[in-house]
Amino acid sequence: MKDNLAARLGAWSAGHRKTAIIGWLLFVVVASVIGGMVGTTQMKSYENGAGDSAAADRILAEHGLEHPAGEMVLVRSEGPGQWKAAAKAVAAGVGATGEVGTVQAALPSQDGRSALIRFEMKGKQEDAGDRVQPVLDAVQKVRDAHQDVLIDEFGDASAGKWLGDVITKDFAKAEWTAVPLALGILLVAFGALVAALLPVGLAVTAFIGASGLLALGSHKLHIFESTSSVMLLMGLAVGVDYCLFYLRRERDERAAGHDAETALRIAAATSGRAVLVSGLTVMVAMAGMFLSGLLLFKGFAMATILVVFTAMLGSVTVLPALLSLLGDRVERGRLPRFGRASRARRAHKSRRPAGRISGAVLRPVIARPKIFAVLGAGVLLALAVPALGMHTESLGMDKQLPADAPLRTAFEQITTAFPGGPAPARIVGQAQDIEAPGVKAAIAGFTAKAAASDEFGKGVTTAVHADQDIAVIEVPLAGNGSDAVSKHALATLRDDLVPHTLGPVAEHAYVTGDLAGSVDFNGQLKRGIVPVFVFIMGVTFLLMLFSFRSVTVAVTSILLNLLSVGAAFGVMTAVFQHGWGASLVGTESVGAIEGWMPLFVLVVLFGLSMDYHVFVVSRIREARDRGMSTTEAVRDGVRSTAGAVTSAAAIMVAIFAVFATLSMQDMKQMGVGLAVAVFLDATVVRVLLLPSVMVLLGERNWYLPRWLGWLPKMSHGEEAVPAPPARDVYAAGAPTGVR
């Protein structure tokens, strides 16, 4: 067995068990304590944007003029004017709470049957949700007293409170459901409690340690509020995977008759090396998000790289130490149906090799590789077709929330009665002297033109901040705030009205708001996805080339993974944009995919797909280097990894599916997209496409141009270790998962 880095790390850990285990625990404790002491710094609202909208928000923040949390109450009646008493009571009630500033006069709708009462919360917008409850109670009191009218409330503060409550509940559900799910699947895979606890324990401690490091890093690179949840998802996925593959190999070698020391050494040199290559590949893929130009993705990149690195480090250090310490005790806590006696009887009855199910599936694939290569590629391409029409946007409240959510109902009612009211555009103008006659005249001219245009709604308001020489003008947009009508109105503001009226007198005049922020964010994503894509493809190609010394393996690895990613995009588009089968996942068509989702899913799926790919191809290359033909090596490699890949994929699908059950639309999209992609990757790609393509290519799989002959030859554990005479593999504690 060649002495690669993973083998040396495993040997050191097994020889210094106490040092490795105590060192790991100290790292986790110290990192989490320090992280808790320094706290996590979340990004400001303007840091999550791009373009003119981010520039406008930054100007307001730098001058202490961050937009306060606005609230709106819609009062509707059957007849014109019948809402007046209730509207007066709402204004008096919310004003009496002491939590709001000036309450604007009720603005009647065109048909006279509705009125909109607008006001702003005192204090900072970021914590307005914590202070809005008295206002909500005041509105509810009026609602109870005036049951002849309908009253709906929507705004930054009420939405913030609702979202805060829902997100806290949802992520608690995800966190408390994902871990037991992973443990349950591992119990079935290994049939023993101790063996099942090892991967979960490693993943959880890796997440805890990485969270402490993330808190430290957040002071330099501010992160989004849901970043830690993304970290948990990735930590569980890769942490369990790495440990599962390592433990599987060690148990397989013990079952083959090797002593504990030799089995651990083989696992370290083979699966341990695959862990290092896979971890490095995933981290490189995640690093591509730094090129997006958006702080949101930079935070995701930092979080995922930290947790993958931590899980990888634990897998090649503390895991060998634990396996060496436990020995056969790793089989303790065996489930009754996996008892040694019953398994021993089955073993004596039949000595069939591992991977019986996968072997049965592989037999026709290897016999007719052309047919199954076309079939597998056809399935994935067919699933990917809807992605050609993918439409992305930053989903507003009307699309993020469930259809029956009161907050969404209020948003839709206000939008219907007062187009653009819930999400007006804001023009931030900055001049040398905001009260100069020319500037005042320009602002008045702008207001008059906006009020006279059919593209803008009623209620254009202007706030002049003389001390800061800044004016903020709010302009309701026609349409529902995100449709084509609203986008055309926004374009009119940016391309015509603002440049021609405010441009000549203002130093800066930027348009911001929900729609403007969405348009700018998507624009930056479209510009950023190309360098991210090129980086991921290029660096992954180089990593695979160096790892396997094969141009063919590097190219086919990328192409196969792109197929699974494309299929995932197609399913997401079909379900969430077109509504095909949306009810099956408890959602509905929203006509678009969340703006940040495609780039995030591309990076994550490419990293996770390479995770499986490295393990399977490493086993194939190992068999090939032992002297097998390519066809035999493919059969051996796929069959020997089938149980571990199946178990790992089941865990990932289960974890991602939990996110598909959450309330927010973006979390549902992420959960469905990732779950579908992992399922397809572990079935269609690994069982049909990979073996059929490799069999068709034959010896060309290992093609390396002569001018690349200088590449170092890395060990895949190819030097066979003689095994003692066959023994009862079940009595020896062989793994019992899906074969």
Salt bridges, closest charged atoms under 4 A:
GLU47 OE1 - HIS222 ND1 3.05
GLU99 OE1 - ARG131 NH1 3.84
ASP127 OD1 - ARG131 NH2 3.05
ASP152 OD2 - ARG76 NH2 2.92
ASP165 OD2 - LYS161 NZ 3.50
GLU250 OE1 - ARG251 NE 2.74
ASP252 OD1 - ARG739 NH2 3.82
GLU253 OE2 - ARG249 NE 2.83
GLU253 OE1 - HIS258 NE2 3.50
ASP328 OD1 - ARG251 NH2 3.75
ASP328 OD1 - ARG254 NH1 3.03
GLU331 OE2 - ARG251 NH1 3.54
GLU331 OE1 - ARG334 NH2 1.69
GLU393 OE1 - HIS391 NE2 3.09
GLU393 OE2 - LYS399 NZ 2.90
GLU412 OE2 - ARG408 NE 2.99
GLU455 OE1 - HIS488 ND1 2.58
GLU474 OE2 - HIS67 NE2 2.65
ASP496 OD1 - HIS500 ND1 2.67
ASP520 OD2 - ARG494 NH2 2.79
GLU588 OE2 - ARG408 NH1 2.52
GLU622 OE2 - ARG249 NH2 2.59
GLU622 OE2 - ARG626 NH1 3.25
ASP625 OD1 - ARG621 NE 3.06
ASP636 OD2 - ARG626 NH2 3.72
ASP681 OD1 - ARG686 NH2 2.98
GLU699 OE1 - ARG624 NH2 2.62
GLU718 OE2 - LYS2 NZ 3.43
GLU718 OE2 - LYS713 NZ 3.75
ASP728 OD2 - HIS348 NE2 3.64
